[in-house]
Amino acid sequence: MRTWSGWALSVLGVVVAISGAATMVVLGPDSRLTTGPHAIETDAIAVVTAPKVIRWADVQVDILAEVPVRKPIFIGIGNTVDVQDFVGEAQRLEITRFKRPWDLDTRDVEGAPNLRGAPTAVDWWIDSSAGLGGASISTQLPDETVSVAILSVGSSNLSGLEVTLAYGVRGGFAKGAALLLLGLALLWVGVLVLRGVRARGDEDDDLEEEVVYVYVDEDGVEHEISAEEAADLEVVEELEEPVEAEDPAEPAAVPEPEPVAVPEPEPVAVPEPEPEAVPEPEPEAVPEPEPGPEPVAEHPPEHQPVAETVMYVYVDEDGVEHEVSEDELAEFEIVDEEDER
Amino acid sequence: MRRLLLVLTCSLALAACAVPHHRDDVSVSKSAARQAEVTEVFDRYREVRNSAIELLDPKPLSTVETDAVLAIDTGSFEVSQRLAQKQEGDTADIEVTDVETPRFDTYPLWFFAVVRDKALGVNRVQIFERSSSVEPWLLSASPETLGETAIPAIRHSSGAALPVAADDGRGMSMSAQDAAAAYASVLADPDAPEAATIPDDSFIKQMRATAATNSALDGVQFKQTWEAQDVQYALRTSDGGALAFVTLLRQDTYAVEDGLTITWPEGSPQQAFLSQGIAGSGTLTYLHQVLLYIPGGRGDPRALGQYGGVVSGEDNS
């Protein structure tokens, strides 16, 4: 599951980052693409986009319309219902298709040589501007059907019209940068997730293969030894202590000596000074018939004077060990004989 | 980790805001008016109307009213002018209790509003219309209902009030136009076949009483005609019916025997238009705007309110 999440985050991060970078590259620092000026050949009094030609929303558009000799000109964008009613009876050039960056299909529509009224006198323009020789608008396309109208004002017409168009996303460059950073962040998180999974997998593998050899000296201090050194010694106790899989916080906790170091509480195992010195337990050495009640973990190892010395121990009812001499053995009955392994 | 994911999710959501998108469901339509525009229309209407009242001149009204409302109010102003009466200004505390804006794909645009006049205890159910892109918003219908009269809820589609074509009778006993014609027929003749489908409401009773009074004049032949004009505004109600604004043209014609003259009381609108009375023959023309409710199903149409008055008087003698 974590592996899948890591890959998903990484792939998503790459996609988001690439799209952010692409946005930045395509739009540039001014967040828009500009084309023009383009000449539009007409002697009509209006140039308008037909209904449904503009099909985008939330696009930032800047349109500059220019005519020669400082002729008065008006440019506006409004709901198509309004624009069509306003220019519906006027002679006009209608843009029937527009393809980016600048590919137009147009048709001439016959009509009256004047508009129904002054475009500057109506209140339904979403954005509009009028000027001498040129006018421009800068607006974000709304989520409704709109048309753009370039209109002559007064008795002039639109001959010599040139149009410059810019379109893009408001704050697009910054949004692209944000997307890029966001993608990189996602990628980073994905890699972190993947590395976490891999480290855990490696840890599990190590646990299966790694063998730690420890020898405990007379004072109970553990010493890690190599496999070669261990081969020269007799193996007394072999413990297998896998690290719990649920603990991801300690992936590198392989050489934990504690689990191996804690001597198992069998009373016979306590006195282990030298591996080769441990004699095979004498069957008759353990006097008490009762099995050892509780492991005596806290019981310090008995001092073993000589490696060759055989020590006899009996465990009383309270689990306390008592060293007995070889002579006293006769008084006890051997009940149990532990294999030191 | 979870916080980081939350931040990333929020960032993605914010980044998606106002993202340019291609509109596949392009339809040429427009909501008649936005709320701010409606408020502006009301403010302008009251301002101009008060100016006209102050000047006692109906001419400014033509910039905020049209059709029957303008004709009725102009008649009212002419009465005031001739009788040298001053009308009360429109400064009463009003409350716009409902605004319904249909969507249209072509002009004219219009919207519906209910204005409560607390001083008079009436609701004005109004229609403002913009006939073309270069025309201002004009009040074109304003029947009044009593304050306690319930106005049927309007049905909406895609957030906009749903208009009904005048000849659309689906889900109703008759279309708005047929209901208007039937209503006019019953007003003109109580025994008309349409009387079976139009119950007598208070407006019908009031008009019949007036007609009976005029017919009772000695030496006078009285004739009253009613005609329903084309229904321009109708909205679908939530019960599947329609709320229609019907304009009725009423003409009262008097034929007076020689040697007689009929006159009206001082200060009455009729007297203002026919100050010398009628000797011979004459006609008074009225316009009445009736708010007609056609219930969904098989219910009979009935009037919820009206607004009307004398618009002209003619002495043919």
Interface residues (C-beta under 8 A of the other chain):
Chain A: V16 P51 K52 R55 W56 A57 D58 V59 N79 T80 V81 D82 V83 Q84 D85 F86 R116 G117 A121 V122 W124 Q140 D143 E144 T145 V169 R170 K175 A178 L179 L182 A185 L186 V189
Chain B: M1 L4 L5 L8 S11 L12 A15 A18 V19 P20 H21 H22 R23 D24 V26 S27 V28 S29 K30 F104 D105 T106 Y107 L109 S132 S133 V134
